[in-house]
């Protein structure tokens, strides 16, 4: 009986072995297909995003750095001009005040006679 069960078990294991072998082949091909699909989907999404960015006409990092430098230089020049204008504005009102203040001349003697009479 032990011998019979051994041969039966051995025959059953062969069947199971074939079943498990086929199942493992199927599973490995499914995982390989999934990995291939993932890679293709990733490549497709990368291409889609790149084409979308190109359509949006974004600037490159180099162009942005150049514009930043130009903006900083312009800002420095503007600050220098403001500083220069403030100096000129503070000097010019004083000159205008001095020019507005006019010393009155004494009235002539004939004007006094007319006023007295």
C-alpha positions in Angstrom: 0.0 0.0 0.0 2.8 2.4 0.8 4.3 1.5 -2.6 1.0 2.2 -4.4 0.6 5.5 -2.6 4.1 6.4 -3.5 3.5 5.8 -7.2 0.2 7.6 -7.1 1.8 10.5 -5.3 4.6 10.6 -7.8 2.2 10.6 -10.7 0.2 13.3 -9.0 3.3 15.4 -8.5 4.1 15.1 -12.1 0.7 16.5 -13.1 1.0 19.2 -10.5 4.5 19.9 -11.6 3.3 20.4 -15.2 0.5 22.6 -13.9 2.7 24.7 -11.7 5.3 24.9 -14.5 2.7 26.2 -16.9 1.3 28.6 -14.3 4.8 29.9 -13.5 5.5 30.5 -17.2 2.2 32.3 -17.6 2.8 34.4 -14.5 6.3 35.3 -15.6 5.2 36.3 -19.1 2.4 38.4 -17.5 4.8 40.2 -15.3 7.2 40.8 -18.2 4.2 42.1 -20.3 3.3 44.4 -17.4 6.8 45.7 -17.1 6.9 46.3 -20.8 3.6 48.1 -20.7 4.8 50.2 -17.8 7.9 51.2 -19.7 5.9 52.1 -22.8 3.4 54.1 -20.9 6.2 55.9 -19.1 7.9 56.7 -22.4 4.6 57.9 -23.9 3.8 60.2 -20.9 7.3 61.6 -21.1 6.9 62.4 -24.8 3.5 63.9 -24.2 4.7 66.2 -21.4 7.7 67.3 -23.5 5.5 68.1 -26.5 3.1 70.0 -24.2 5.9 72.0 -22.7 7.2 72.9 -26.2 3.8 74.1 -27.2 3.6 76.3 -24.1 6.8 78.0 -25.2 8.5 78.1 -21.9 11.9 79.8 -21.5 15.0 77.8 -20.8 17.0 78.2 -17.6 19.8 80.0 -19.5 17.4 82.5 -21.0 15.9 83.1 -17.5 19.3 83.8 -16.0 20.1 86.3 -18.8 16.9 88.2 -18.2 17.5 88.2 -14.4 20.9 89.7 -14.9 19.4 92.4 -17.2 16.7 93.1 -14.7 19.2 93.5 -11.8 21.4 95.8 -13.9 18.4 97.9 -14.8 17.3 98.0 -11.2 20.8 99.3 -10.2 20.7 102.0 -12.8 17.2 103.0 -11.7 18.3 103.3 -8.1 21.3 105.4 -9.2 19.0 107.7 -11.2 16.6 108.0 -8.3 19.5 108.9 -6.0 20.7 111.5 -8.5 17.2 112.9 -8.9 16.7 113.2 -5.2 19.9 115.1 -4.8 18.9 117.5 -7.6 15.3 117.8 -6.2 16.6 118.8 -2.8 18.9 121.4 -4.2 16.5 122.9 -6.7 13.7 123.9 -4.3 16.2 125.9 -2.2 17.3 127.8 -5.3 13.7 128.5 -6.2 12.9 129.8 -2.8 15.8 132.1 -2.9 14.8 133.4 -6.3 11.2 133.9 -5.1 12.2 136.0 -2.2 12.7 139.4 -3.8 13.8 142.3 -1.7 11.4 145.2 -1.9 12.9 148.5 -3.0 12.1 151.5 -0.9 9.4 153.6 -2.4 10.5 156.6 -4.3 10.1 160.0 -2.7 7.4 161.0 -5.3 5.3 158.1 -4.3 5.6 159.2 -0.7 4.4 162.7 -1.6 1.4 161.3 -3.4 0.5 159.0 -0.5 0.9 161.8 2.0 -1.4 164.2 0.2 
